[in-house]
Amino acid sequence: MKPLFLITNDDGYYSRGLQHLVSVAGEFGDVVVMAPDRNASGLSTSITTSRPLRVHPVGNGAENHFACDGTPADCVKMGYEHFCPRRPDIVLSGINYGSNASINVIYSGTIGAVLEACLDGFAAIGFSVLSHSPETDFNACTPTIRHILQQALLHPIPAGSALNVNIPRLPANQIKGVKVCRQAQAQWVDSLEKRTDPIGRPYWWMTGKFVCDNPPHDSDQYALNQGYVSVVPIRPDFTDYAAFGSIQYFEK
């Protein structure tokens, strides 16, 4: 039996990145697509609890393609519970426009879907490319996606774990290789810029700057800066194990 991939994203069903990932994954197995019906970037692992969710078929007649009016995490739950013919072998998310390396994993709906899959006991992979351009050449990502999927099928990712894959914005023949890395320490320096609408009412717009100075050589950001694809293994465990020894005085 062919492997089954459940595929979602956070840029919405009609994103070129999602369509490209569906095409490449289809070379390796069967596909069910359950993606947001609109852009849902920045929603992390949020779920919808205040209203019903609705799903409709999409894809110009393509079987097993659906759009949901929920979040990326909702789409994962909806997809495997109600629309997959059998248990998915791997949940895929992406291809995201823009980096999800380093601290971006906290905010990303692409990675939120991946972490939801982990919580539900699935292996998962999130794909992102370091470009926000509508003209992004997703064909340059194809060799990387094929390699990652081949290896994930040959050497299964542990259930409840995931891979956060980021691809440089380079032609395929200029990508130097793939590096398994740790997450770099970085931050977004955010600012809420105050503006005024045409009738004089104030509003605020989130702006920000990504800061990651001198990333360590074993980190995702360093690998990307050097022209490598970064692969960071992740899981939804926020425990700070290194802090155990320094906070023992809280025990009584």
N, C-alpha and C positions, 0 to 999 in steps of 0.2 A: 504494500500500500504506500502511495506517495505521502511524503510529509505534508502536514497542513499548517499553513501560516495564517494567523489572524493579524491583519494589518490596520493600523490607525495612524493618526498624526495630530498635530495641533494647528496646522495652517489651513485645515478644511479639506473636504473631499476633492475639490477641484484644483488643489495645489498641484503644480507640475512635479514637485518632489515626491508626493505620494504616488502619483501615477507612474513615475519612473521606478520606484521601489516595487510596486505591484508587478510591473513588467519583468523586472529581474528576478523577483522571488518566484514568479510563475515558471521560470526555467527549472526550478528545483522541486516544485510540488504544487499542491492545490492551495488556493487562496480564498479567504473570506475577508472582505473589506468592511470595516465599520468605523467611519470617520465622522468628525463633527461637520455639521452642515454649514459652518461659517468658520472664520478665523477664531481660534481659541487659544492663542499664544499667551503665555504667562500665567496660566491657570494652575500650574503645578499638579498636585494630586487632588484637587478639589472635586467634589461630587455634588450632584443635584439632589436636594432633599425637600425643596419647597414647592415643587410642581411635578406633574407627570412628565415622563420622557416620551418622545415620539420618534419613530423611525420610518423612513421611506426608501424604497429601492431607487438606485441611481445608476449611472454608467452606461446610458444608451443601450440598454438591453443586456449588459454584462451580468451574468449570474453571480449571485453572492456578493453584490456590491450594494452597500447601504450607507445612508447618512442619518445621523442622530442629532437631535437638537440639544444634546448634553455636552459635557466636558470630555476631554480625552480619556480620563479615568472611567467615566460613565461608559464610553464606547467599548473599552476593554470588557467591562462587566456584561454589558448588553450583548456583545459579540459572542463570547464563549457560552453564556447562559442560554441564549435563545436563537442564535443564528448560525452557529457552527454545527456541521453534521456529526462531528466527533471532537474529541479533545484536541485542541491545537498543540502541535509539537513545539512551536516557538511563536511568541508574540513579537511583532516588528512594529516600530514606530518611526515615522519620518517619510522622506528625507526632509529634515527641517532646514528652513532658510536661516542661516546664522549659527554661530558657535553655541554649543552646549557644554563646552569644556569648563573646568574649574567651577567657580561658584554659581555659574549659570544653571547647574543641575537643580538648585533650590527653587528656581522660578519656572523652569521650563515645563510646558504642558506635554511636549514630546517625551521628556524623561518622566513626567508624572504618570503617563500611560504605562511606561516601562516598570515603574515602581509598583503600580497597581497590579500589574501582571505578576510581579514577584510576590506580593502579598497573597495572591490567589494561587501560588504554587507553580507558576509557569516559568520557564526560561524565557528571557526576553532580550531584545537588542534595539537600541535607539540609534538612528543614523542622523547626522547633521553635517552640513557643509558650510564652510566659513564664507558665506556670501549671502547678502540680502537682495542682490540684483534680480529683477524679474527675468533677466536674460541669462541667468545661471546655466552653465552647461552641465546638466546632470549626467550626461554620457561619460564625463571624466570620472564620475563616482563608480561607474559600473564595475571595473576590475576589482576595486576594493570590496564592494558589496558581494560580488561573486566569491571572492576569497573568504570573507568572513562567514558567509552562509555555508560554503563547503566545509570549513573547519568546524563550525558549530554543529553540523549534521554528523561529521565524522567523530567529533569529540564533544559530546553533549554538554552544554552549560548546566551546572547544578540547578535543580529546581529551586526557585526562590532567589536566584541570582540573575544578574543582567550584565550586559556590556553597553557602555556608553561610547559610541564610535563617532569621532569627529574627523572630517576630511578637509584638508587644506584646499583653498581655492586655487588650484593649479591644474594645468593639463595633465592627463593621466600619465604621460611619459616623463613628467617632471616630479611626480610623487616618489619619494625616495624609498618608501617601504611602510611597514606597519610596526608600531611600538606599543607594547603593553606598558602602561604607565600608572602612576598615582595621580590623584587630583591635585592640581596646583592651588596654593593659597592665594586668593585674590579677593577683590571687592569691587562692587559698583559704588562709585561716589555719586549718590543721587541728589537731585535738587528739584523741588517743586517750584517751577517758574510761574509767577503770577502774571496773568494777562487780562485783557479786557475785551469782551465781545462787542459787536457793532452797536448794541444799545446801552453800553456802559456798564454791564454787569461783570464783576470779576470772576475769573475761573483760573484754575491751576493746571499746568501740564507737566507731567513727569519727564525730566531729562536726566541724563546720567553719563558717566564716563567709566569705562572698564579699566581698572588699574591692576596690573600684575607685573611688578618690577622684578627683574632678575629671577625668573622662575627656576627651581632646581632642575638639574639635568635629567632626573628620573620622572619629571612631571609631564602632564598632558600639554600644558601650554608651551613648554620648551620644545617638545616633539613637534608640535604644530608650527612653531616659529622656524624650525629647521627643515620643514617640508615633508614631515612624516604624518601618516594617519595615526591618531592616538586612540587607544582602546583602554578604557578604564573599567575594571570590574566593580560593580556597585550592588548594594542591597539596602533595603529600607530599615537599617539598624542604626539609630543615631547615638548609641551609647558611646561616650567618650572614655574608652578603656584606659587611656593614659592618665586620666584624672583620678582613678580609684585611690591610688596611694596618697594623694594630696588632700583628699576630703574625708579621710577616715574619722576625723574628729566629730563628724556629724552623727556617727553612730552612738547609741547609748544602750 
